[in-house]
Amino acid sequence: VDEAYRLTQPGGDMDFGQEALEELMSVMDFSQDLVIMFAGYPTEMEVFMRANPGLKRRIYRVMRFPDYTVEEIAAIFMRKVAEAGFMVDVGISQLWFEKLLNARCPSRVMSRYNGGLCDRLLSECRRILSQRIDLP
């Protein structure tokens, strides 16, 4: 469940997040071969874990993954560019992109978006390119 903390955030009259969480918890009690992964940002997930007193006892393992490094984000972006069928200018290398990220991308943005930053950047590149030429 990606962004699992949203299950416990109020969302109006048609919000069924708490009900969905309670259903998941009831299944967690009876199934020994079931794996449910709750994912989200660390701070929000701490609040999520406190939202229901029975939730924490049902979760046997918590894994924390470090954010990608600038080098890893640059490598991911360059791979995504190639996979999308685009090419970067010959003067733009992965190292050049790493330097650009270090110079222009605040660490709070890098941490907040992490690997998703690559998707946002590629989407923005597509948008700008489409203003210059007709893309399929």
Solvent accessible surface area in square Angstrom, and as a share of the most:
residue,aa,sasa,rsa
1,V,72,0.42
2,D,114,0.59
3,E,55,0.25
4,A,0,0.00
5,Y,15,0.06
6,R,150,0.55
7,L,32,0.16
8,T,32,0.19
9,Q,82,0.36
10,P,132,0.83
11,G,59,0.56
12,G,59,0.56
13,D,146,0.75
14,M,152,0.68
15,D,58,0.30
16,F,114,0.48
17,G,9,0.08
18,Q,71,0.32
19,E,105,0.47
20,A,41,0.32
21,L,0,0.00
22,E,90,0.40
23,E,112,0.50
24,L,46,0.23
25,M,13,0.06
26,S,48,0.31
27,V,69,0.39
28,M,35,0.15
29,D,65,0.34
30,F,173,0.72
31,S,37,0.24
32,Q,187,0.83
33,D,134,0.69
34,L,76,0.38
35,V,122,0.70
36,I,43,0.22
37,M,117,0.52
38,F,34,0.14
39,A,46,0.36
40,G,33,0.32
41,Y,69,0.26
42,P,82,0.51
43,T,98,0.57
44,E,42,0.19
45,M,25,0.11
46,E,84,0.38
47,V,83,0.48
48,F,1,0.00
49,M,29,0.13
50,R,169,0.62
51,A,47,0.36
52,N,24,0.12
53,P,131,0.83
54,G,12,0.12
55,L,0,0.00
56,K,136,0.58
57,R,159,0.58
58,R,32,0.12
59,I,36,0.18
60,Y,201,0.77
61,R,187,0.68
62,V,90,0.52
63,M,105,0.47
64,R,165,0.60
65,F,156,0.65
66,P,119,0.75
67,D,71,0.37
68,Y,101,0.38
69,T,68,0.40
70,V,31,0.18
71,E,90,0.40
72,E,77,0.35
73,I,1,0.00
74,A,0,0.00
75,A,40,0.31
76,I,25,0.13
77,F,12,0.05
78,M,39,0.17
79,R,128,0.47
80,K,51,0.21
81,V,11,0.06
82,A,67,0.52
83,E,122,0.55
84,A,35,0.27
85,G,64,0.61
86,F,55,0.23
87,M,182,0.81
88,V,56,0.32
89,D,94,0.49
90,V,157,0.90
91,G,55,0.53
92,I,52,0.26
93,S,55,0.36
94,Q,67,0.30
95,L,106,0.53
96,W,109,0.38
97,F,14,0.06
98,E,20,0.09
99,K,123,0.52
100,L,66,0.33
101,L,9,0.05
102,N,102,0.52
103,A,83,0.64
104,R,191,0.70
105,C,22,0.13
106,P,63,0.40
107,S,93,0.60
108,R,175,0.64
109,V,34,0.20
110,M,21,0.09
111,S,59,0.38
112,R,115,0.42
113,Y,79,0.30
114,N,36,0.19
115,G,17,0.17
116,G,32,0.31
117,L,11,0.06
118,C,0,0.00
119,D,75,0.39
120,R,142,0.52
121,L,53,0.26
122,L,16,0.08
123,S,66,0.43
124,E,72,0.32
125,C,64,0.38
126,R,105,0.38
127,R,117,0.43
128,I,80,0.41
129,L,45,0.22
130,S,51,0.33
131,Q,129,0.57
132,R,184,0.67
133,I,91,0.46
134,D,143,0.74
135,L,58,0.29
136,P,175,1.10
